[in-house]
């Protein structure tokens, strides 16, 4: 199970690095979740205040909502878990690779929609 989830994490890290400019999904050692760092995306699109405090948390939540509304992918805004989580989206990787790939396609589509909307 650990090796399967590790492969899912590696897949997410690769796709995020390749498809979402400036974003990253560091490979963690102790969880089946991926914390996707979308701070560069939010800072570039939401103005200078988005890099600080509540504005970053609000932008993270808005991105998660946009992704859900436009792609059907439900991600959790990291800010739900405290201020340090602002700027991160949480994705569950405890599933089949085909589902992870589907989620990644939806994530990329949702982020592109976000960017096209001028955020």
N, C-alpha and C positions, 0 to 999 in steps of 0.2 A: 504494500500500500504506500509506504513512504517513497519508494522509487517512482511509483506511478504519479504521485502528487508532485514530486520533484520535476518530473518530465513536464507536467502541466505548467508548473511555475516557469520553467525554462522557455516553454512555448509563449507564455504571456510576456515574459521579459523581451523575447525576440520581436514579437509582433508590435508591442508598444514602442520599442526603440526604433523600429523600422517605419512604422505608420503614423506615429503621433510625435511630430517634431518637438524635441526638447523634453518630452515626457519619459518616465522610466518606471519600471516595475521591479524593484530590487528583489532578488531571490532570498527569501527568509529561510531559516532553518527549523522553526518550531511551530508552524501552523499550516493549515490547509487553505489559508486565505492569501490573496495577493493584495498588497496595498499599492495602488497605482498612483504615482506622483504626477499630478496634473497642474501643479503650481505654475510652470512656465506658460501653459495655455491660458490660465486664468489671469495671470499678471499682464500678459500681452493684450488680452481682450477686454479686461474689465477696469482698466485704468490703474493709476498708482496706488489708490487706496485698497485695491483688491489684494495687495501683498501683505496687508496687516490685519490682524485680529478678526473681528466679526465680519468685515467685508469679505475676507477670504473664505470664511466659513459659509457665508451667504452665497458666494459665487460657486462654491463646491456643491452646495445643496441644489442650486439652480441648474448646474450642469447635470447632476444625477437625475433630476426631474426631466430635463430636456431629453436625455438619453432614453429614459423610460418611455416618455411620450412619443418619441419618434422612431424607436427601434424595438420597444417592448422589453429591453434588457433592464433588469432591476439590479442596480448597484447601490451600495450604502455609502453615503457621504461620510468620509472619515471624521468630520467634525461632530458627528453624532456621538463619538467616543471621547470628545474633549478637544480643547483648543489645538493641541499638537497634531490632531488628525485633519485639520483644515488643509485643503489643497490635495487631499488624497481620496481616491475612490476605492472601496473594498469590494473584491470579487471572490466568490467562493470557487475553489478549484477541486473540491472533493467530489468529482464527477467524471464521467467519461470524456476522453479527449475530444470527441465529436461535439459534445456540448460546450466545451471550452472554446473550440474553434468557432462555433456558432455565436457564442457570447462575444468573442473578439471581433467578429465581423460586425455585429451589432454595435459594439463599442466604437469602432472606427467610423461606422456610418453615423452614429449619434454625435461624435465629436466633430465630424465634418459638417453636419447640420448646424451644430452650435456655432462653428466658425463662420459658416455661410450666413448665419443670421446676424452677424456683426458683433458677437460678444467678445 
